[in-house]
Amino acid sequence: MEYVYKTKGTCSTNIELNVEDGIVKEVAFWGGCNGNLQGISRLIRGMKVEDVIQKLEGVRCGSKTTSCPDQLCHALHEMGY
């Protein structure tokens, strides 16, 4: 399932996701810290959604209450996971 999520409170503006059978197939962040977000995208490719959520949910960026990895988890929840 392909999905685009509009982030809130982060430097990135959107997250493009492709999830099939509970497995992350592809993730792309629009904006944000390009190198770090490419790294996160590569690391979670092929992972179970529940494992991604367990590892990344609640991560904060500086004094912000969220982060790009946390927003990814919001997107996954919005997708029904």
C-alpha positions as CSV (number, residue, x, y, z in Angstrom):
1,M,0.0,0.0,0.0
2,E,1.4,3.4,-1.0
3,Y,0.7,6.3,1.3
4,V,1.8,9.9,1.7
5,Y,1.8,11.4,5.2
6,K,2.1,15.1,5.9
7,T,4.4,15.5,8.9
8,K,3.8,17.9,11.8
9,G,6.5,19.7,13.8
10,T,9.5,18.5,11.8
11,C,11.9,19.8,9.1
12,S,10.6,17.1,6.7
13,T,7.2,18.0,5.2
14,N,6.0,14.6,4.0
15,I,6.8,10.9,4.2
16,E,6.1,8.6,1.3
17,L,5.6,4.9,2.4
18,N,5.0,1.6,0.7
19,V,4.0,-1.2,3.1
20,E,2.9,-4.7,2.0
21,D,1.7,-7.4,4.4
22,G,3.0,-5.5,7.4
23,I,6.5,-5.1,5.9
24,V,8.1,-1.8,5.1
25,K,9.0,-1.9,1.4
26,E,10.0,1.7,0.8
27,V,10.2,5.0,2.7
28,A,11.1,8.5,1.4
29,F,11.2,11.7,3.4
30,W,10.6,15.1,1.7
31,G,13.0,17.6,3.2
32,G,14.7,17.2,6.6
33,C,18.2,16.0,7.2
34,N,18.8,14.1,3.9
35,G,21.7,11.8,4.9
36,N,20.1,10.8,8.2
37,L,16.7,10.2,6.7
38,Q,18.2,8.2,3.8
39,G,19.9,6.1,6.5
40,I,16.8,5.5,8.5
41,S,14.9,4.6,5.3
42,R,17.5,2.0,4.3
43,L,17.7,0.5,7.8
44,I,13.9,0.0,8.1
45,R,13.4,-1.4,4.6
46,G,12.3,-5.0,4.9
47,M,11.4,-4.6,8.6
48,K,8.0,-5.5,10.2
49,V,6.0,-2.4,10.9
50,E,5.6,-3.4,14.6
51,D,9.4,-3.5,15.0
52,V,9.8,-0.1,13.3
53,I,7.2,1.4,15.7
54,Q,8.7,-0.3,18.7
55,K,12.2,1.1,17.9
56,L,11.3,4.6,16.7
57,E,8.1,5.8,18.4
58,G,8.7,8.6,20.8
59,V,12.1,9.7,19.5
60,R,12.5,13.4,19.9
61,C,14.5,15.9,18.0
62,G,16.2,18.5,20.3
63,S,13.5,20.3,22.3
64,K,10.7,19.3,19.9
65,T,8.1,16.9,21.1
66,T,8.5,14.8,17.9
67,S,11.0,13.9,15.2
68,C,11.1,12.5,11.7
69,P,11.3,8.9,13.0
70,D,8.4,9.6,15.4
71,Q,6.4,11.1,12.6
72,L,7.0,7.9,10.6
73,C,5.4,6.0,13.4
74,H,2.4,8.4,13.3
75,A,2.1,7.7,9.6
76,L,2.2,3.9,10.2
77,H,-0.5,4.2,12.9
78,E,-2.6,6.3,10.5
79,M,-2.3,3.5,8.0
80,G,-3.8,1.2,10.5
81,Y,-0.8,-0.4,12.2
